[in-house]
């Protein structure tokens, strides 16, 4: 007997879909590849014309500053995007 679908996981997949190899390839034709380091800030709150990031390896953590502490909103994995 199969387990029932996990509604939390399904909602997560709807909010943060994964790109397939063909979609990533199409984006790569017009995108600029960039290597980033752990802890590097990619986008500041309120930034105009924020960039679009596709994770190829590692992850991108989206955080919010709350009472001088970083609160994780989401962690994007390979194939996901901001």
Secondary structure as GFF3:
##gff-version 3
##sequence-region A 1 82
A	DSSP	alpha_helix	7	15	.	.	.	ID=ss1
A	DSSP	alpha_helix	21	28	.	.	.	ID=ss2
A	DSSP	beta_strand	59	66	.	.	.	ID=ss3
A	DSSP	beta_strand	69	77	.	.	.	ID=ss4
###
